Amino acid sequence: PFQAGARPRYECWAPDPPYFYEPCFDWLDAWVTAAHAAGLWVVLAARGVLAAGGDDAHPQANVVRNEATRAQFFAMWRHVAAR
């Protein structure tokens, strides 16, 4: 959750399905298009505090241990991959 106007530049998480902040596609599409035009492969990865056990203070909040967070993570990737 972010305060109005406080969203980190490349933070694409959204609180509602599909759990992806749609304006992120603007720069993501541009980067993928530029890489493709240069003959490069693109590998997308997700990094974050709630990924793979990275938040020791809230161990039940990450995608490994929390089923709801994991479901949101997978829904987000399905949405991005469908693009």
Contact map, one row per residue, 1 for C-alpha under 8 A:
11100000000000100000000000000000000000000000000000000000000000000000000000000000000
11111110000000000000000000000000000000000000000000000000000000000000000000000000000
11111110000000000000000000000000000000000000000000000000000000000000000000000000000
01111110000000000000000000000000000000000000000000000000000000000000000000000000000
01111110000000000000000000000000000000000000000000000000000000000000000000000000000
01111111000000000000000000000000000000000000000000000000000000000000000000000000000
01111111101000000000000000000000000000000000000000000000000000000000000000000000000
00000111111000000000000000000000000000000000000000000000000000000000000000000000000
00000011111000000000000000000000000000000000000000000000000000000000000000000000000
00000001111100000000000100000000000000000000000000000000000000000000000000000000000
00000011111110000000100100000000000000000000000000000000000000000000000000000000000
00000000011111000001110100000000000000000000000000000000000000000000000000000000000
00000000001111100011100000000000000000000000000000000000000000000000000000000000000
00000000000111111111100000000000000000000000000000000000000000000000000000000000000
10000000000011111010000000000000000000000000000000000000000000000000000000000000000
00000000000001111111000000000000000000000000000000000000000000000000000000000000000
00000000000001111111000000000000000000000000000000000000000000000000000100110000000
00000000000001011111000000000000000000000000000000000000000000000000000100110010000
00000000000011111111100000000000000000000000000000000000000000000000000110110000000
00000000000111011111110100000000000000000000000000000000000000000000000000010011000
00000000001111000011111100000000000000000000000000000000000000000000000000000000000
00000000000100000001111110000000000000000000000000000000000000000000000000000000000
00000000000000000000111111100000000000000000000000000000000000000000000000000000000
00000000011100000001111111110000000000000000000000000000000000000000000000000000000
00000000000000000000011111111000000000000000000000000000000000000000000000000000000
00000000000000000000001111111100000000000000000000000000000000000000000000000000000
00000000000000000000001111111110000000000000000000000000000000000000000000000000000
00000000000000000000000111111111000000000000000000000000000000000000000000000000000
00000000000000000000000011111111100000000000000000000000000000000000000000000000000
00000000000000000000000001111111110000000000000000000000000000000000000000000000000
00000000000000000000000000111111111000000000000000000000000000000000000000000000000
00000000000000000000000000011111111100000100000000000000000000000000000000000000000
00000000000000000000000000001111111110000000000000000000000000000000000000000000000
00000000000000000000000000000111111111000000000000000000000000000000000000000000000
00000000000000000000000000000011111111111100000000000000000000000000000000000000000
00000000000000000000000000000001111111111100000000000000000000000000000000000000000
00000000000000000000000000000000111111110000000000000000000000000000000000000000000
00000000000000000000000000000000011111110000000000000000000000000000000000000000000
00000000000000000000000000000000001111111000000000000000000000000000000000000000000
00000000000000000000000000000000001111111100000000000000000000000000000000000000000
00000000000000000000000000000000001100111110000000000000000000000000000000000000000
00000000000000000000000000000001001100011111000000000000000000000000000000000000000
00000000000000000000000000000000000000001111100000000000000000000000000000000000000
00000000000000000000000000000000000000000111110000000000000000000000000000000000000
00000000000000000000000000000000000000000011111000000000000000000000000000000000000
00000000000000000000000000000000000000000001111100100000000000000000000000000000000
00000000000000000000000000000000000000000000111110100000000000000000000000000000000
00000000000000000000000000000000000000000000011111100100000000000000000000000000000
00000000000000000000000000000000000000000000001111101110000001000000000000000000000
00000000000000000000000000000000000000000000000111111110000011100000000000000000000
00000000000000000000000000000000000000000000011111111100000001110000000000000000000
00000000000000000000000000000000000000000000000001111100000001110000000000000000000
00000000000000000000000000000000000000000000000011111111001001111000000000000000000
00000000000000000000000000000000000000000000000111111111000001000000000000000000000
00000000000000000000000000000000000000000000000011001111111011000000000000000000000
00000000000000000000000000000000000000000000000000001111111000000000000000000000000
00000000000000000000000000000000000000000000000000000011111000000000000000000000000
00000000000000000000000000000000000000000000000000000011111111000000000000000000000
00000000000000000000000000000000000000000000000000001011111111001000000000000000000
00000000000000000000000000000000000000000000000000000000011111001100000000000000000
00000000000000000000000000000000000000000000000001000010011111101100100000000000000
00000000000000000000000000000000000000000000000011111110011111111100110000000000000
00000000000000000000000000000000000000000000000001111000000011111110110010000000000
00000000000000000000000000000000000000000000000000111000000001111110010000000000000
00000000000000000000000000000000000000000000000000001000001111111110010000000000000
00000000000000000000000000000000000000000000000000000000000111111111110000000000000
00000000000000000000000000000000000000000000000000000000000000111111111000000000000
00000000000000000000000000000000000000000000000000000000000000000111111100000000000
00000000000000000000000000000000000000000000000000000000000011100111111110000000000
00000000000000000000000000000000000000000000000000000000000001111111111111000000000
00000000000000000000000000000000000000000000000000000000000000000011111111100000000
00000000000000001110000000000000000000000000000000000000000000000001111111110000000
00000000000000000010000000000000000000000000000000000000000000100000111111111000000
00000000000000000000000000000000000000000000000000000000000000000000011111111100000
00000000000000001110000000000000000000000000000000000000000000000000001111111110000
00000000000000001111000000000000000000000000000000000000000000000000000111111111000
00000000000000000000000000000000000000000000000000000000000000000000000011111111100
00000000000000000000000000000000000000000000000000000000000000000000000001111111110
00000000000000000101000000000000000000000000000000000000000000000000000000111111111
00000000000000000001000000000000000000000000000000000000000000000000000000011111111
00000000000000000000000000000000000000000000000000000000000000000000000000001111111
00000000000000000000000000000000000000000000000000000000000000000000000000000111111
00000000000000000000000000000000000000000000000000000000000000000000000000000011111
